[in-house]
Amino acid sequence: MTNLVERMLGLRELADEFCKDSFRRMSNLAGGVRLEVKTPLKEETLTMKYLLMIYGNEAHWDTLKEADRHKIYKEYMDFTADMKKTGHYIGGNELKPIATATTVRVREGKRTVTDGPFAETKEQLGGYYLVEAKDLDEAMGLAARIPSVRWGAIEVRPINSHEDM
């Protein structure tokens, strides 16, 4: 009987080690072990994170009819929902207009704060998506599906992750 108990305890330790990252071990009253997935498992485990920065002319938005704005917002919502469903989506947000921006600089220990963006440009950063993709080609494919790519530009930049620090 002792040998059987030792083997069962060994199996539990093995299950705990196996489960720590992707599964949650759930025991029932009879002592059985059931595994429940914590997060969806991805077919491709070697992925990178990319920031898709959405640039456009803020004045262009003001020229659109209300119905056209609603149509574009729906395109964004559909695109975001699809990225969530496929596991590419990590995060993203629309930014407030550049008139709300503040730029901070510190030179020789002195802080300077100015209203507005860092630089005067024809296109302004209006939002971003943080995505996971297997490579740059897949990230560029996602960027090409962002609705405002038709009148603006999407900058795709790999994330230099420091998660292990």
Protein Blocks (a to p, Z undefined) as FASTA:
>chain_A
ZZmmmmmmmmmmmmmmmmmmmpccdddfkopacdddfbdcdfblcdcdddddddddfklm
mmpcfklmmmmmmmmmmmmmmmmmnomanbdcddddfklpccdddeehiacddedjfbdc
fbdcfbdcddddfbfklmmmmmmmpmklmmmccdddddddfklZZ
